[in-house]
Amino acid sequence: MKHLLFIIPFLSFANQDFFCSCVYQKLDKHIKDTNAILIGDVISSKEVTGRMYIRYEYIVKVKHYYKARQVEKVVKVVSGAGGGDCGYPFRVGKRYIIFGSTSSLTKGSTLPANTFYTSICDATSPFDAEMQQKLDKRLVRKHP
C-alpha cells in the first residue's frame, strides 16, 4: 500500500504529456491562427496506422470556405484518433465548420495541398447557422 501511494502521483505527473490539453480561445483568435475555414460534408473516412500513431483521413466535399487562397471542391482533412491526441470525431454524412491548418503536429512539417489538419482544440464543430453568420461578418465567403 505504501508503494502504491508513492506510484500514483508519479504516474499522473509522468503521463500529462500524453493527454490532450486545450486552452479556451475566442473566435477571433481561432480565425487568426488557422490557414482555412471550411464548411463541408464529410463523405468518407479512412483509418491510417503508423508506427507510433493512429489517425483518420476524412474526405470533405466543400460547400464554401473562408480565408484560404484556393480550396478544391473536395479536400482531405486529417485528425487524430481521439482521446489523448486531440483528434476530432467527424462522422460521415454530417456537415461541419472546419478550422484547418496546413501544418501537422510535427514542428515545421506541412501537409500536401488541399489537405488540412484539425483537432478538438480548434473551433471545428458540427455545422451551426449562427456560427456561419459570425464568420460571414468577419470574413469573405468563397466557393470552390
C-alpha positions as CSV (number, residue, x, y, z in Angstrom):
1,M,0.0,0.0,0.0
2,K,2.8,2.4,0.9
3,H,4.4,1.8,-2.6
4,L,1.1,2.4,-4.3
5,L,0.7,5.8,-2.7
6,F,4.1,6.7,-4.0
7,I,3.5,5.5,-7.6
8,I,0.1,7.1,-8.2
9,P,1.2,10.8,-8.1
10,F,4.3,9.9,-10.2
11,L,2.1,8.3,-12.9
12,S,-0.3,11.2,-13.1
13,F,2.7,13.6,-13.4
14,A,4.6,11.5,-15.9
15,N,1.6,10.9,-18.2
16,Q,0.5,14.5,-18.6
17,D,2.3,14.9,-21.9
18,F,0.3,12.1,-23.3
19,F,-3.1,13.8,-22.8
20,C,-4.8,16.4,-24.9
21,S,-4.9,19.8,-23.3
22,C,-6.6,22.8,-24.9
23,V,-6.9,26.4,-23.8
24,Y,-10.2,28.2,-24.5
25,Q,-9.8,30.9,-27.1
26,K,-12.2,33.4,-28.6
27,L,-13.4,33.0,-32.2
28,D,-11.2,35.9,-33.4
29,K,-8.1,34.1,-32.1
30,H,-9.1,30.9,-33.9
31,I,-9.6,32.8,-37.1
32,K,-6.2,34.4,-36.8
33,D,-4.4,31.1,-36.1
34,T,-5.9,29.0,-38.8
35,N,-5.0,28.7,-42.5
36,A,-8.5,27.9,-43.8
37,I,-12.1,27.6,-42.5
38,L,-14.2,25.2,-44.5
39,I,-17.9,24.4,-44.4
40,G,-18.5,21.0,-45.9
41,D,-19.9,17.5,-45.7
42,V,-17.7,14.5,-44.6
43,I,-18.2,11.9,-47.4
44,S,-15.7,9.2,-46.3
45,S,-13.2,8.3,-43.6
46,K,-10.2,6.1,-43.5
47,E,-8.1,5.0,-40.5
48,V,-4.3,5.3,-41.1
49,T,-2.0,3.5,-38.9
50,G,1.7,4.4,-38.5
51,R,4.4,3.1,-36.2
52,M,3.5,5.4,-33.4
53,Y,0.0,6.7,-34.1
54,I,-3.4,6.1,-35.5
55,R,-5.1,9.0,-37.3
56,Y,-8.1,9.4,-39.6
57,E,-8.2,10.9,-43.0
58,Y,-11.6,12.3,-44.0
59,I,-12.7,13.4,-47.5
60,V,-14.8,16.5,-47.3
61,K,-17.0,18.0,-50.0
62,V,-16.5,21.7,-49.6
63,K,-19.7,23.9,-49.8
64,H,-17.7,27.1,-49.2
65,Y,-14.7,28.4,-47.4
66,Y,-13.1,31.4,-45.8
67,K,-9.5,32.7,-45.5
68,A,-7.7,30.3,-47.9
69,R,-6.4,31.3,-51.2
70,Q,-7.8,28.4,-53.2
71,V,-9.6,25.3,-51.9
72,E,-10.8,22.5,-54.2
73,K,-14.3,21.1,-54.2
74,V,-13.1,18.0,-52.4
75,V,-10.3,18.1,-49.7
76,K,-8.7,15.8,-47.2
77,V,-8.9,16.6,-43.5
78,V,-6.6,14.8,-41.2
79,S,-7.2,14.4,-37.4
80,G,-6.1,12.1,-34.6
81,A,-8.0,9.1,-33.4
82,G,-9.3,10.9,-30.4
83,G,-8.7,10.7,-26.7
84,G,-5.2,11.8,-25.8
85,D,-4.2,13.0,-29.2
86,C,-6.9,15.7,-29.5
87,G,-8.4,14.1,-32.6
88,Y,-11.8,15.5,-33.8
89,P,-14.5,12.8,-34.2
90,F,-16.0,13.5,-37.6
91,R,-19.0,11.4,-38.7
92,V,-19.6,10.5,-42.4
93,G,-22.7,12.2,-43.8
94,K,-22.6,15.2,-41.4
95,R,-21.8,18.8,-42.2
96,Y,-19.1,20.7,-40.2
97,I,-17.4,24.0,-39.9
98,I,-13.7,23.0,-40.0
99,F,-10.9,25.2,-38.8
100,G,-7.9,23.7,-40.6
101,S,-4.2,24.2,-40.7
102,T,-1.8,23.1,-43.4
103,S,0.8,22.3,-40.7
104,S,0.7,18.9,-39.0
105,L,1.6,18.1,-35.4
106,T,5.3,17.9,-36.1
107,K,7.0,21.2,-35.8
108,G,8.0,22.5,-39.2
109,S,6.2,19.9,-41.2
110,T,3.4,20.7,-43.7
111,L,0.6,18.8,-45.3
112,P,0.1,18.4,-49.1
113,A,-2.0,20.9,-51.0
114,N,-5.8,20.7,-50.1
115,T,-5.0,18.7,-47.0
116,F,-5.8,20.2,-43.6
117,Y,-5.2,19.2,-40.0
118,T,-7.7,19.9,-37.3
119,S,-8.3,18.9,-33.7
120,I,-10.7,19.4,-30.8
121,C,-8.5,22.4,-29.8
122,D,-9.6,24.3,-32.9
123,A,-13.0,25.8,-33.3
124,T,-14.1,22.9,-35.6
125,S,-17.7,22.0,-34.8
126,P,-20.9,20.5,-36.4
127,F,-22.5,23.0,-38.8
128,D,-24.3,25.8,-37.0
129,A,-26.0,28.6,-38.9
130,E,-25.2,31.1,-36.1
131,M,-21.5,30.4,-36.3
132,Q,-21.7,30.7,-40.1
133,Q,-23.3,34.2,-39.6
134,K,-20.4,35.2,-37.3
135,L,-17.9,34.1,-39.9
136,D,-19.8,35.9,-42.7
137,K,-19.5,39.2,-40.6
138,R,-15.7,38.7,-40.2
139,L,-14.6,37.1,-43.5
140,V,-15.4,36.8,-47.2
141,R,-17.2,33.6,-48.1
142,K,-15.7,31.9,-51.2
143,H,-16.8,29.0,-53.3
144,P,-14.6,26.2,-54.6
